[in-house]
Structure formats: structure tokens, C-alpha cells
Amino acid sequence: MENELKTKSIDEKKIGIMYGIIAFTAWGFLPLYWKLLNLIPALEILAHRITWSFVFVSILLLIKGDYGKIMNVLANKRNTILIALASLLISVNWFTYIWAVNSNYVVQASMGYYINPLVVSLLGMVVLKEKFNRGQMVALVLATIGVLILTVQYGSIPWIALILAITFAFYGLAKKMLVVDALTGLALETLMITPFALFFIITRQIQGIGSLLIIPIPVLILLMLSGVATATPLLWFAKGTQKVEFSTIGFLQYIAPTISLFLGVFIFKEEFSYTHFISFSFIWAALIIYTISITRVHRPKIEGQKAVVSSK
């Protein structure tokens, strides 16, 4: 019986790792998807992404019979405020990323998602009063040095990277304070902002500057599938986090920005100078130290949980 439970646990972990790898790989290759839509202004792509995401997740909720969850969550005023905040943050994040990709800033966008875990840790310390260990402090200093090197060399702050890192970190904080499953959460967030997105789309069409009637059919289909492209990796990620340890997800999350970085340099031929290499080296070193530090923190908890399971 004990061997069966152990085998099942290992199999579940393997499945969870596969879900995580697939999710982060999909996110890493998303720049290719947005590049296919570069005929359309970034703000209009965002409006369609929000709208079609809402349509897609609503269909999934209806199929599962879980649509009632939306009203249950919205019945709480605190939840409604948090959802509205999350909607705003993810909208800014999505727009910045789409604009960055189609304006040839994929390398800087990848930097944002490398920095994001460190910003999350900083928020955890400042807002949630979580303890910062020595490794996390060193990691934060190294990442800051990396950003400063790029800022001093080029005379401007890498604002795209910082906006992506900060908005996604605060989005994660809002989601942490709002306990809801991934599918319902995305439905609620897009529900909040879809009326504005639809108004924007319809207004542009009435003014004769909308893209719906002038773009090629294949591009229109891709635009409508943006909801699927948005929601599917998120659902894979949610399934992965249910089956593996926090530290494992910590390692896997660097797959996405690494793929994006390689796309930016080798496919889109963006600049990656010696200064970029030095700057990224500080950030990569910070991430290695950060990952080791959180792995050590969570290992005793994981081993304790295993001990409890084995004693039953």
C-alpha cells in the first residue's frame, strides 16, 4: 500500500512538472504569436485579447457548470475590489508586453520576467511582512545592479522590463489575497474589463479605423483565438502548481523569459550588446542565488509533509 502511494505521488509529480514545462514553454513562445498580429495596433489587440479570453473561459465555466462561482465571489465587496485591481494590473501588463513585442523590445520584456520573482519577494517582505533571508537580499542587490548598469550605459531606465515586473508582481499579490481558482479568476478579471474593451472595439469600427473588416481572414482567426492562447497556458500552470512543490515551479518559471530572450536575439535580431550581457549576468546570478535560497527555505516544509504522509 505504501509503495502504491509512493508510486502514485511520483507519477503525479511527473505530470505536474510536464504541465509546468508546457505552460512556461507556451508563454515563452507567445512573442511569435503577437508578431503575427503586428498589423493591428497593440491597444486593439489588447481589447480583443480581453474579450475573447472572457468568451473562452465563460464557455469552459458553462461546460463545467461552475458559472455560479462568479456571483458567489462578487457577493463579497473586498473580493470585488481585488478583482477590479487585478483586472487593471493584468491589462497594463498585457498591453505593455504586446506593445514591447511588436515594437522590437522582446529582450527587454524577457528581462522583466527574469526580475519579476525578485519583485514578488520584495512585495512579500514589505506588504505581507514575510521574512527576507540573506540569499534573497543578495539576489535583490545583484538584480538592482544589473538594471542600473543598463540604465547608466544607455541613459534611460529599462521601463518596459520594470513595468512588466512590477505589474505582474502586484497582480500576483492581488491574486494571493483573493482565493479563487485560475479559471474563475480569469473569468472575473476579464468580466470586469470586457465592457470597456468591447466599447473600444465598437467605437473604432464605427469610426472606420477598426481592424476587423480590413485584416486578412487568417489574422482575424488568430485574433479571435487570442483568448485560447491566453487562458490555456494559465490552466496548465494551475494544474502544475497543484501537483508539484513551490521550489520546482520556481525553477520552471525561468523557461519562459529564456525562450523569449533567445527569440529576441536570434529570431527577431534585436540588439544584445556586451552591456546587455553584463546586465543580464547580474540578474541571472541573482536568480540562481534566489532560487537556492527559497529551495532551502521550502525543503524542510516539504520533508516534514513527506514524514507526516509516511507516518499515516
C-alpha positions, -999 to +999 in steps of 0.1 A: +000+000+000+028+024+009+047+016-023+015+022-043+010+056-027+047+065-033+044+055-070+012+075-074+029+105-058+059+103-082+036+099-112+015+129-100+047+150-097+059+140-132+025+150-146+027+183-127+062+190-140+050+183-175+021+208-171+045+234-158+070+229-186+043+231-212+028+262-197+061+281-194+072+270-228+039+283-243+044+316-225+080+318-238+068+314-275+040+339-272+060+367-288+058+347-321+020+348-318+018+385-311+042+392-340+017+375-363-008+403-353+016+432-357-007+447-384-031+456-356-024+484-330-013+470-296-043+486-278-068+470-302-050+436-298-054+440-260-091+448-263-097+416-284-075+395-261-096+406-231-129+400-249-121+366-264-105+354-232-138+362-214-157+343-241-134+313-239-133+309-201-171+316-199-177+287-222-154+265-201-172+275-169-206+268-185-194+233-196-182+226-161-213+240-145-193+264-124-206+297-136-224+302-102-190+307-086-187+341-102-217+355-083-205+339-051-171+356-053-186+390-064-210+389-034-180+400-012-171+437-016-134+430-008-133+404-035-148+428-060-122+455-052-094+430-055-107+416-088-110+452-102-074+459-092-062+426-107-081+434-139-064+468-142-029+454-134-031+425-159-045+448-186-015+471-182+008+441-182-007+425-213-007+458-232+029+465-223+040+430-234+021+431-267+035+466-275+070+456-265+069+425-287+056+444-318+079+473-312+111+450-311+117+451-273+114+413-267+149+412-250+138+439-225+105+422-220+123+390-211+143+409-185+111+420-169+100+384-163+135+375-150+132+403-125+096+395-115+103+368-089+126+393-070+099+420-071+074+394-057+098+387-029+102+424-021+064+428-020+062+398+003+086+414+027+071+449+026+033+442+023+029+407+037+057+411+063+074+379+052+110+374+063+138+381+038+167+357+042+203+366+033+202+350-001+171+370-011+187+402+000+219+394-020+197+385-050+178+418-049+210+438-047+225+419-077+194+424-098+193+461-089+230+464-101+221+447-133+193+472-140+215+501-131+242+490-155+218+491-184+203+524-172+237+542-169+251+528-202+221+537-223+210+568-203+174+556-198+156+533-174+145+499-189+109+509-182+094+481-202+111+455-180+102+473-148+065+478-158+062+441-167+079+430-135+060+454-112+025+450-126+028+412-127+041+412-091+012+434-078-012+412-099+002+382-081-002+399-047-039+407-055-045+371-066-028+359-034-053+380-013-082+367-034-085+329-030-102+317-062-093+290-088-075+300-120-104+296-144-129+315-123-103+342-115-096+348-152-133+349-159-139+375-132-109+397-143-119+397-179-156+403-169-146+435-152-128+449-182-146+434-211-173+461-213-145+487-218-128+465-243-160+460-263-167+497-263-132+504-276-136+478-304-171+490-315-160+527-314-130+520-336-153+501-361-178+529-362-150+555-368-138+533-397-104+527-381-110+493-366-092+462-379-120+437-380-131+443-416-097+451-432-073+424-419-068+391-437-090+362-426-061+342-412-051+372-390-087+376-379-088+340-368-056+344-349-071+375-332-102+356-321-080+327-308-061+351-286-085+341-258-074+305-261-038+315-263-042+335-231-062+311-210-048+277-219-013+282-205-028+296-174-049+265-168-019+243-175+001+263-150-027+260-124-027+222-128+011+221-125+011+240-092-014+216-077+009+187-082+045+199-076+064+218-049+068+255-048+106+253-054+100+232-085+078+258-100+104+284-090+129+266-113+105+261-142+093+298-143+126+308-159+118+288-190+095+315-204+119+345-203+148+324-215+129+313-246+117+349-252+153+362-248+166+337-274+137+347-298+146+383-294+183+378-301+183+351-327+149+353-345+140+390-342+176+401-344+173+426-315+204+442-300+222+422-273+254+441-266+282+434-242+265+458-218+233+437-221+253+406-213+269+421-182+235+434-170+218+400-176+247+382-159+240+401-127+203+392-130+210+356-138+233+354-108+206+370-086+181+343-098+204+315-091+210+327-055+173+335-051+162+300-063+187+283-040+176+304-010+139+297-015+146+260-021+164+257+012+135+275+029+108+252+015+128+219+017+122+214+054+085+220+049+083+195+021+103+169+040+080+175+070+050+169+048+065+137+035+072+125+070+036+131+080+024+112+049+047+083+055+036+080+092-001+076+082 
